[in-house]
Amino acid sequence: MSTPSAGTTTWSSIAGVPPSSNIRPSTYRFDFGFLPIPKRLRYHPSRPFYFGTLLNVFFGVCATLVSANLYYCQPILISRIPTLVQAGYGIGLLTICPMGDMLRRRGLILFLVSCSTLFTIGLAVTKNLRVFEAMSFFVGFTSISQQIFLPLAADLVPPERRASAISVVASGILLGILVARVLAGVVANFVSWRYVYWMSVGIQGVVLIGSYLVLPDYPAKNRELSYIDMFRSMAKFMVKEPLVVQAVLINLAASACYTNFWVTLTFLLSGPPYHYSTISIGLFGFLGILGVVVVPLMGRVIDRMDPWHVTLVATVFLIIFQAVQTAAGGVEVAAVIIVSFGLDVARQTQQVSLSTLVFR
């Protein structure tokens, strides 16, 4: 991560956001009041951070590893566990994620990853079902750092590269779903499912250390905003920002379609007529991974096209692939293979184009 000379570049040209009276030079030298922030990562307008390819890839990798924490349970555990994880995730998105505007996002990310790591340790060691269910909820509640990386990338990158940068991070989020299914399916096939959670603890530890060493400090955008005012401003979006409302409704429906496929895939492939093993079901995630790899290339296309047109095309393909799955998924495995790849490409392209519209 390099820093351009102050005499030749400005903050707005590097970060892609105009100077704002709400964003002040950071005086923070410590995370949590005691953990020193490396000097090269401290924010100052005269020494802006260059959001290059390596930093963008780091954001994407972290998004993958944190997002995976939400989906390790799907190929190996049933009952209420996946539902509780997703419920915690949804509540975390609503109550914690908006605090990224009020707080320093570096500190918020480090705190959330630390908490999710501790709760995952609880999943690995507890033998009480009720405690396991409670821990599963809190793992989902705190595993939202990937949704903080996304707007941070949009703030740091120049406008002409915004869709490309968002596509890398968004692809990382989607990739986490698929990587989790593959890893959990393979590991649980050979050893106890508890080792899946110990693996998750180690992965989150890597994310925590990497974020401490690489993630630049960036001041709060609305430091004076209170928690109540934050929710009031969100409520105003429903009236004053029709574009945001449209993006939310489209994402809500598309996410339901996409998640429905991957959550029920385990039941489909483990039952008749397939009767696949856990490891075979987990390996289906590789098909989705191939789809995700294509999406960063779509980010370059979105940078050159009207994002609304891209959203429309992606939505049509989502409907087509879902129809194929409904009609033939329980009859022919080729249909499942095609849908696994196509849904990922269409859903991710749609999400990137909508995010580009909102962050404009």
Residue, then its C-alpha position, 0 to 999 in steps of 0.5 A: m500500500s503506497t502513499p502518493s506525494a501530497g504535492t501532486t494529489t488531493w484527497s478528493s482525487i484519491a478517495g473519490v469523495p469531496p472534502s466535507s466539514n464532517i470529516r476531520p483530521s483523525t487524532y486517534r493513535f490507538d484502537f480501543g484506547f490502548l492498541p497503537i495504530p501503525k503510523r502509516l495507517r493513521y488518517h491525515p488529509s495531507r497524506p491520503f491513502y491510495f486505494g490500489t489493487l492490493l488494498n482492494v483485494f485485501f478488502g475482498v478477501c476479508a469480506t470472503l472470510v467474514s461472510a463465510n462465518l455465516y454459512y459454515c453451518q448449512p451443509i453440516l447442521i439442520s434444525r434452527i441453527p441456520t435460521l438463528v445465524q441469519a436472524g442474528y445477521g439481519i438484526g446486526l445489519l439493521t442495528i450495527c451496520p449503520m454505525g459505520d457513519m458514526l464511528r471509525r470504521r477501522g475500530l468498528i471492524l476490529f471490534l466486530v471480528s474480535c466478538s465473532t471470534l469469541f462467539t465462534i469459540g463458544l460454538a466449538v466448545t459448548k455441548n449444550l444445545r440452547v447455548f449453541e443456539a444462542m451463540s449461533f445467533f450472536v455469531g450472525f449478529t457480529s459477522i457483519s464486517q463485510q458490509i462495512f468494508l463495502p461502503l468504505a471501499a466506495d468512499l476511498v476509491p475514485p468515482e471512475r473506478r467505483a463499480s470495479a472496486i465494489s464488485v471485488v468486495a461484493s464478490g468476496i461477500l458472495l464467495g464467502i457463502l460458497v467457500a464456507r459450504v465447500l470447506a464445511g462439507v469437506v472437513a465434516n466428512f472426515v472429522s467432527w463438525r466441531y473442527v469446522y468451527w475451530m477452523s473458523v476461529g483460526i480464519q477470523g484470527v487471520v482477518l483480525i491480525g490482517s485488518y490491524l496491520v493493513l486497514p487504514d484508519y478513516p474518520a467518522k463521516n457523521r461524528e455528531l449524529s446520535y444513534i436515534d438520529m441515525f434511525r430517523s435519517m434511515a426512516k427519511f430515506m423511505v420518503k426522500e430517496p426513492l432510488v434507495v427504496q427501489a434498490v432495497l426492494i430489489n435486493l430483498a427479493a433477489s436475496a430471498c431467491y438466491t438464499n432459498f436455492w443455496v439453503t435448500l440445496t443440501f436437502l435436495l442433493s441429500g434426498p432422492p433421486y441424488h442421495y449425495s454425501t456431505i462432501s459431494i454437496g459441499l463441492f457444489g460450491f465450486l460451481g458458484i465460485l466459478g460464477v463469482v470469479v466472472v463478476p469483477l469483470m462485470g464491474r468494468v462493464i458496469d463502469r461503462m454502462d447505465p447501471w439500471h440497464v445492467t440491473l434489469v438484465a441481471t434480474v431477468f436472468l435471475i428469474i430464468f435460472q430460478a425457473v429452471q431450478t424449479a422445473a428441473g432441479g429435482v429431476e436432472v443434476a445438470a439443471v442444478i449445475i447450470v443454476s449454481f453457476g448462473l444464479d451467482v453471476a446474475r445475483q452478483t451483477q445485480q448487486v454491484s449495479l445497484s450498489t453503484l447506483v446508490f453510491r453515486 
